[in-house]
């Protein structure tokens, strides 16, 4: 009931609620006699892990799975307690078939090729949709599930949500890969509406952390045609982000850079990274705490600082960006410079439909740090068109660009104070005729 009240309260404020769901694995309950023995059992974080057994050797070399006493009914629904619906081939080494069939760091890996698993998982999340009416799902560990599962699961849930009156239900998958050819398969082959755009995140890191040329971005966007969904989804539906709870924060990557960026430079580059995920094609996502200058000490748990005052020593020794606070303080500060920058971006994003839905084309890129220009064009249902250009400067030095369609008269917004050349680490928006 509390969850239903929360979702209702969010919807009354025009806030959408997405559930983070998983179909790949369950809790670490199943053990293997040949690996774990029967005493002093370790959970998934323990060592040693169990060597993966390839499928073609299972006839003669396999594990004998068992469920420890007292844990045979802990999973819900009940069918998840049957060890026969799992692969039971040992721990994944993240390569080859083990990436799909192996236990995820000890977590019990479901055999998602079985019809019982497909129907069972579909029923679980249909139940979530009908009971709570969320606005969509973020799907965990997508590439560790076989493709045929998604081809059945995704359309079934998207269609079911419509029967429940949720017309704009959306799902996006976590496919942890920087390869566009692989990412796009989960849209045009697996039939997921969208994925997290790890390839864009990687390009941002190349351009703004490693100071590679802006042609890296041009090359990335040149592959947008690979993202096609039979229901009409495209690259505009990809989910843009700069860092996350697994890989770590963008600010941490800046901090570790060989370029020894100052606090001010890290703040500027973080601002520009977020401007890119707001104004380039795709849906922008802010990783909580980035707007408060959180940095972290790496990936996974080291990037999951508390917004409320923390008692975790490894968090509280961080030097946060653009503030004297630490994570030991309350960090819900709407006056923080990054908070204010992201709020400005959000306002522009809402003000100009072309920045949300416009078809994107690349106007300019270069092989060195510097300028990158795109155009966004959108025509609404009444036939009214809007064309906007966005020009980014990834260099810390002023840059000039000579594009005839960009002039001062049509300047909509400038993040720098320069009157002529674009100042370093800045962007501008232009209205195009």
C-alpha positions as CSV (number, residue, x, y, z in Angstrom):
1,X,0.0,0.0,0.0
2,X,2.9,2.4,0.7
3,X,4.3,1.7,-2.7
4,X,1.0,2.4,-4.4
5,X,0.7,5.6,-2.4
6,X,4.2,6.6,-3.4
7,X,3.5,6.0,-7.1
8,X,0.2,7.9,-6.9
9,X,2.0,10.9,-5.2
10,X,4.7,10.8,-7.9
11,X,2.2,10.8,-10.7
12,X,0.3,13.7,-9.1
13,X,3.6,15.7,-9.4
14,X,4.2,14.6,-13.0
15,X,7.0,12.3,-11.9
16,X,7.3,8.9,-13.6
17,X,8.3,5.8,-11.7
18,X,10.4,3.0,-13.2
19,X,11.1,-0.4,-11.6
20,X,14.6,-1.9,-11.8
21,X,13.8,-5.5,-12.7
22,X,15.9,-8.6,-13.4
23,X,15.3,-11.9,-15.2
24,X,18.8,-13.3,-15.4
25,X,19.5,-14.5,-11.8
26,X,18.1,-14.9,-8.3
27,X,19.7,-14.9,-4.9
28,X,22.6,-17.2,-4.3
29,X,20.9,-20.2,-2.8
30,X,21.8,-23.2,-5.0
31,X,25.1,-25.0,-4.1
32,X,27.2,-27.5,-6.0
33,X,28.5,-30.6,-4.1
34,X,31.7,-30.7,-6.2
35,X,32.5,-27.1,-5.4
36,X,30.9,-25.9,-2.2
37,X,30.9,-29.0,-0.1
38,X,28.3,-29.1,2.6
39,X,29.8,-27.0,5.5
40,X,30.7,-23.3,5.9
41,X,28.9,-22.4,2.8
42,X,29.9,-19.1,1.2
43,X,27.5,-16.7,-0.5
44,X,28.2,-15.0,-3.9
45,X,30.7,-12.5,-2.4
46,X,32.8,-15.3,-1.0
47,X,35.7,-17.2,-2.6
48,X,36.4,-19.5,-4.3
49,X,33.9,-19.3,-7.1
50,X,33.1,-22.5,-9.1
51,X,34.8,-23.1,-12.4
52,X,32.4,-22.8,-15.3
53,X,31.4,-26.1,-17.0
54,X,30.9,-25.7,-20.8
55,X,27.7,-27.0,-22.2
56,X,29.4,-29.5,-24.6
57,X,31.0,-31.2,-21.6
58,X,28.0,-31.6,-19.3
59,X,27.3,-35.2,-20.3
60,X,30.5,-36.3,-18.6
61,X,31.5,-33.3,-16.5
62,X,28.9,-31.4,-14.5
63,X,27.9,-30.2,-11.1
64,X,25.4,-31.8,-8.7
65,X,23.2,-28.9,-7.5
66,X,21.5,-28.9,-4.1
67,X,19.6,-26.5,-1.9
68,X,20.8,-26.2,1.7
69,X,18.4,-27.3,4.4
70,X,15.9,-24.6,5.3
71,X,16.3,-22.6,2.1
72,X,14.2,-24.7,-0.2
73,X,11.2,-22.4,-0.1
74,X,12.8,-19.0,0.3
75,X,12.2,-17.8,-3.3
76,X,8.9,-16.5,-4.5
77,X,7.1,-17.6,-6.7
78,X,7.5,-21.2,-5.7
79,X,8.7,-22.4,-9.1
80,X,12.0,-20.4,-8.6
81,X,13.0,-23.0,-5.9
82,X,13.3,-25.7,-8.5
83,X,17.0,-26.1,-9.3
84,X,16.0,-27.6,-12.6
85,X,15.1,-24.2,-14.0
86,X,18.7,-23.0,-13.6
87,X,21.8,-23.6,-15.7
88,X,23.9,-25.0,-12.7
89,X,27.1,-24.7,-14.8
90,X,29.2,-22.8,-12.3
91,X,30.4,-19.1,-12.3
92,X,30.5,-17.0,-15.4
93,X,33.9,-15.8,-16.6
94,X,32.1,-13.1,-18.6
95,X,33.2,-14.6,-22.0
96,X,31.6,-16.8,-24.6
97,X,28.6,-18.9,-23.5
98,X,29.4,-18.5,-19.8
99,X,28.3,-14.9,-20.1
100,X,24.8,-16.2,-20.7
101,X,24.8,-19.6,-18.9
102,X,27.1,-18.9,-15.9
103,X,26.2,-17.8,-12.4
104,X,26.6,-14.1,-12.0
105,X,29.3,-14.0,-9.3
106,X,27.6,-16.9,-7.6
107,X,24.0,-15.7,-8.1
108,X,21.8,-18.5,-9.4
109,X,21.5,-18.2,-13.2
110,X,18.1,-19.0,-14.6
111,X,17.8,-21.0,-17.8
112,X,15.9,-18.4,-19.7
113,X,15.6,-20.7,-22.8
114,X,13.0,-22.8,-20.9
115,X,9.4,-22.1,-21.7
116,X,8.5,-22.3,-18.0
117,X,11.0,-19.6,-17.2
118,X,9.8,-17.3,-20.0
119,X,6.2,-17.6,-18.9
120,X,7.0,-17.4,-15.2
121,X,9.1,-14.3,-15.5
122,X,6.5,-12.7,-17.8
123,X,3.8,-13.4,-15.2
124,X,5.8,-11.9,-12.4
125,X,6.2,-8.6,-14.2
126,X,2.7,-8.6,-15.6
127,X,1.6,-8.8,-11.9
128,X,3.9,-5.8,-11.1
129,X,2.3,-3.8,-13.9
130,X,-1.3,-4.6,-13.0
131,X,-0.8,-4.1,-9.2
132,X,1.3,-0.9,-9.2
133,X,0.9,0.7,-12.6
134,X,4.5,1.8,-13.0
135,X,5.6,3.8,-16.0
136,X,8.2,1.4,-17.2
137,X,11.1,-1.0,-16.4
138,X,14.8,-0.6,-16.4
139,X,16.0,-4.2,-17.1
140,X,19.3,-5.4,-15.4
141,X,22.0,-7.6,-17.0
142,X,20.3,-7.9,-20.4
143,X,23.2,-9.3,-22.4
144,X,23.5,-12.2,-19.9
145,X,20.1,-13.5,-21.0
146,X,19.6,-15.4,-24.3
147,X,18.1,-13.4,-27.1
148,X,15.0,-15.6,-27.7
149,X,13.8,-14.8,-24.1
150,X,13.6,-11.0,-24.9
151,X,11.9,-11.6,-28.2
152,X,9.0,-13.1,-26.2
153,X,9.2,-11.2,-22.9
154,X,9.4,-7.6,-24.2
155,X,6.5,-7.6,-26.6
156,X,4.3,-9.4,-24.1
157,X,4.9,-6.8,-21.4
158,X,4.6,-3.8,-23.7
159,X,1.3,-5.1,-25.0
160,X,0.1,-6.0,-21.5
161,X,0.8,-2.5,-20.2
162,X,-1.5,-1.1,-22.8
163,X,-4.3,-3.3,-21.7
164,X,-3.8,-1.9,-18.2
165,X,-4.2,1.7,-19.5
166,X,-0.5,2.6,-19.5
167,X,-0.2,4.0,-23.0
168,X,3.4,5.3,-22.7
169,X,4.9,2.3,-20.8
170,X,8.6,2.1,-21.6
171,X,11.4,-0.4,-21.1
172,X,15.2,0.0,-21.5
173,X,17.8,-2.6,-21.0
174,X,21.2,-2.5,-19.4
175,X,23.5,-4.0,-22.1
176,X,26.9,-3.3,-20.6
177,X,28.8,-2.9,-23.9
178,X,30.4,0.0,-25.8
179,X,29.8,-1.7,-29.2
180,X,27.0,-0.1,-31.2
181,X,26.5,-3.2,-33.3
182,X,25.9,-5.3,-30.2
183,X,23.8,-2.6,-28.4
184,X,21.5,-2.2,-31.4
185,X,20.8,-5.9,-31.6
186,X,18.9,-5.7,-28.4
187,X,16.5,-3.2,-30.1
188,X,16.1,-4.5,-33.6
189,X,16.5,-8.2,-32.8
190,X,15.6,-8.7,-29.1
191,X,12.7,-6.3,-29.5
192,X,13.5,-4.1,-26.5
193,X,12.3,-0.5,-27.0
194,X,15.6,1.0,-25.8
195,X,18.9,0.4,-24.1
196,X,21.3,2.4,-21.9
197,X,23.7,4.0,-24.4
198,X,27.0,2.8,-23.1
199,X,28.6,3.7,-26.4
200,X,27.7,7.4,-25.9
201,X,29.1,7.2,-22.4
202,X,32.3,5.8,-23.7
203,X,32.5,8.5,-26.4
204,X,32.0,11.2,-23.7
205,X,34.9,9.8,-21.7
206,X,37.1,9.7,-24.8
207,X,36.3,13.3,-25.7
208,X,36.1,15.1,-22.3
209,X,38.4,13.0,-20.1
210,X,41.0,11.7,-22.5
211,X,40.8,14.8,-24.8
212,X,40.4,12.9,-28.1
213,X,38.9,14.6,-31.1
214,X,35.2,15.4,-31.4
215,X,35.2,13.2,-34.5
216,X,34.7,10.4,-32.0
217,X,31.2,11.7,-31.4
218,X,30.6,12.1,-35.1
219,X,31.6,8.5,-35.7
220,X,29.3,7.3,-32.9
221,X,26.2,9.2,-34.2
222,X,26.9,8.0,-37.8
223,X,25.8,4.6,-36.6
224,X,22.4,5.7,-35.2
225,X,20.7,4.1,-38.2
226,X,21.4,0.7,-36.6
227,X,18.9,1.5,-33.9
228,X,15.5,0.5,-35.3
229,X,12.5,-1.0,-33.7
230,X,9.4,-2.3,-35.5
231,X,7.2,-0.2,-33.2
232,X,9.0,3.0,-34.3
233,X,11.6,3.5,-31.6
234,X,14.9,4.9,-32.7
235,X,18.1,6.5,-31.4
236,X,16.1,9.3,-29.8
237,X,14.8,6.7,-27.3
238,X,18.3,5.6,-26.1
239,X,19.1,6.4,-22.5
240,X,22.0,8.8,-22.2
241,X,24.2,8.9,-19.1
242,X,27.7,10.0,-18.0
243,X,28.4,7.3,-15.3
244,X,26.6,5.0,-13.0
245,X,26.5,2.8,-9.9
246,X,28.6,0.1,-11.5
247,X,31.3,1.9,-13.6
248,X,31.6,4.9,-11.3
249,X,31.0,8.6,-11.7
250,X,32.2,10.8,-14.6
251,X,33.9,13.1,-12.0
252,X,35.9,10.1,-10.7
253,X,37.1,9.3,-14.2
254,X,38.2,13.0,-14.5
255,X,39.9,12.8,-11.1
256,X,41.9,9.7,-12.3
257,X,42.9,11.3,-15.6
258,X,46.5,11.7,-16.6
259,X,45.7,15.4,-17.3
260,X,45.5,16.2,-13.5
261,X,42.4,18.4,-13.9
262,X,41.8,21.0,-11.2
263,X,38.5,21.1,-9.3
264,X,37.3,23.9,-11.5
265,X,38.2,22.0,-14.7
266,X,36.5,18.9,-13.4
267,X,33.4,20.9,-12.7
268,X,33.4,22.5,-16.2
269,X,34.0,19.1,-17.9
270,X,31.2,17.5,-15.9
271,X,28.9,20.4,-16.9
272,X,29.7,19.9,-20.6
273,X,29.3,16.2,-20.4
274,X,25.8,16.7,-19.0
275,X,25.0,19.3,-21.7
276,X,25.8,16.7,-24.3
277,X,23.5,14.1,-22.8
278,X,20.7,16.7,-22.6
279,X,21.0,18.2,-26.0
280,X,22.2,15.3,-28.2
281,X,19.7,12.6,-29.3
282,X,18.5,10.3,-26.5
283,X,16.9,10.7,-23.1
284,X,19.2,12.3,-20.4
285,X,19.7,10.6,-17.0
286,X,21.4,12.2,-14.0
287,X,23.1,9.8,-11.7
288,X,22.0,11.0,-8.2
289,X,24.7,13.0,-6.4
290,X,26.4,14.2,-9.6
291,X,24.4,17.5,-9.2
292,X,26.0,17.8,-5.7
293,X,29.6,17.3,-7.0
294,X,30.0,13.7,-5.8
295,X,33.2,12.0,-7.0
296,X,33.7,8.6,-5.4
297,X,36.6,6.3,-5.2
298,X,35.8,4.0,-8.2
299,X,33.0,1.8,-9.5
300,X,30.3,-0.4,-7.9
301,X,29.9,0.3,-4.1
302,X,32.5,3.0,-4.3
303,X,30.2,5.2,-6.3
304,X,27.0,4.8,-4.2
305,X,27.4,7.6,-1.7
306,X,24.5,8.7,0.5
307,X,22.6,11.9,-0.2
308,X,21.7,12.2,3.5
309,X,24.6,12.5,5.9
310,X,26.8,9.4,5.6
311,X,28.6,7.4,8.2
312,X,30.8,5.7,5.6
313,X,34.4,6.7,6.1
314,X,35.5,5.9,2.5
315,X,32.7,8.2,1.2
316,X,33.3,11.0,3.7
317,X,37.0,11.5,2.8
318,X,36.0,12.6,-0.8
319,X,36.7,16.1,-2.0
320,X,33.4,17.0,-3.7
321,X,33.3,19.4,-6.7
322,X,32.4,23.0,-6.3
323,X,31.5,22.8,-2.6
324,X,33.1,22.7,0.8
325,X,30.7,20.0,1.9
326,X,31.5,16.3,2.3
327,X,29.2,13.3,2.1
328,X,29.0,13.5,5.9
329,X,26.7,16.6,5.3
330,X,23.2,16.8,4.0
331,X,23.6,17.0,0.2
332,X,20.2,18.2,-1.0
333,X,21.5,21.6,-2.0
334,X,19.6,23.4,-4.8
335,X,22.2,26.2,-4.7
336,X,25.1,23.9,-5.8
337,X,26.6,25.1,-9.1
338,X,26.1,21.8,-10.8
339,X,22.5,21.6,-9.6
340,X,21.8,25.0,-11.1
341,X,23.6,24.1,-14.4
342,X,21.5,20.9,-14.8
343,X,18.3,22.8,-14.0
344,X,19.1,25.3,-16.8
345,X,19.7,22.4,-19.2
346,X,16.4,20.8,-18.1
347,X,14.6,24.1,-18.7
348,X,16.0,24.4,-22.2
349,X,15.2,20.8,-22.9
350,X,11.6,21.4,-22.0
351,X,11.4,24.7,-23.8
352,X,12.5,23.4,-27.3
353,X,10.8,20.2,-28.5
354,X,13.5,19.7,-31.1
355,X,16.0,19.0,-28.2
356,X,13.7,16.2,-27.0
357,X,12.4,14.7,-30.2
358,X,14.3,16.2,-33.1
359,X,16.0,14.2,-35.7
360,X,19.8,14.7,-35.3
361,X,22.4,15.4,-37.9
362,X,26.1,16.2,-37.4
363,X,27.2,19.6,-38.8
364,X,30.9,19.6,-37.7
365,X,33.5,17.5,-35.9
366,X,37.3,17.6,-35.8
367,X,40.2,15.3,-35.1
368,X,41.4,17.3,-32.1
369,X,39.7,18.7,-29.0
370,X,37.5,21.6,-30.0
371,X,34.2,22.1,-31.8
372,X,31.4,19.7,-32.4
373,X,28.1,20.9,-33.9
374,X,24.8,19.1,-34.4
375,X,21.3,20.1,-35.7
376,X,18.0,18.9,-34.3
377,X,14.9,19.2,-36.4
378,X,11.3,18.5,-35.3
379,X,7.9,18.9,-36.9
380,X,4.9,18.7,-34.6
381,X,1.4,17.4,-35.4
382,X,0.3,20.8,-36.7
383,X,3.1,20.9,-39.2
384,X,5.1,23.5,-37.3
385,X,8.9,22.9,-37.6
386,X,11.7,23.8,-35.3
387,X,15.4,23.6,-36.2
388,X,18.0,24.1,-33.5
389,X,21.8,23.8,-33.7
390,X,24.0,23.0,-30.7
391,X,27.7,23.8,-30.8
392,X,30.0,22.4,-28.1
393,X,33.6,23.3,-27.4
394,X,35.5,20.4,-25.8
395,X,38.8,22.4,-25.7
396,X,39.8,24.6,-22.8
397,X,40.8,27.3,-25.4
398,X,38.5,29.6,-27.4
399,X,37.5,28.2,-30.8
400,X,36.1,29.7,-34.0
401,X,33.6,28.1,-36.4
402,X,32.4,29.4,-39.7
403,X,29.0,27.9,-40.5
404,X,26.7,30.2,-42.4
405,X,23.6,29.0,-40.6
406,X,25.0,30.1,-37.2
407,X,24.9,33.8,-36.4
408,X,24.5,36.1,-33.4
409,X,21.0,37.1,-34.4
410,X,19.8,33.5,-33.9
411,X,21.7,32.8,-30.7
412,X,19.3,31.3,-28.2
413,X,21.6,30.5,-25.3
414,X,25.3,30.7,-24.6
415,X,26.9,28.9,-21.6
416,X,30.0,31.2,-21.9
417,X,30.4,34.9,-21.7
418,X,32.4,35.2,-25.0
419,X,31.0,37.7,-27.6
420,X,33.0,36.3,-30.5
421,X,34.8,33.0,-30.4
422,X,33.4,30.3,-28.2
423,X,35.1,30.2,-24.8
424,X,36.7,26.9,-23.7
425,X,34.5,24.1,-22.4
426,X,31.2,25.7,-23.4
427,X,28.2,25.3,-25.7
428,X,25.7,27.4,-27.6
429,X,22.2,26.9,-28.9
430,X,21.1,28.6,-32.2
431,X,17.7,28.8,-34.0
432,X,18.1,27.7,-37.6
433,X,16.1,29.1,-40.4
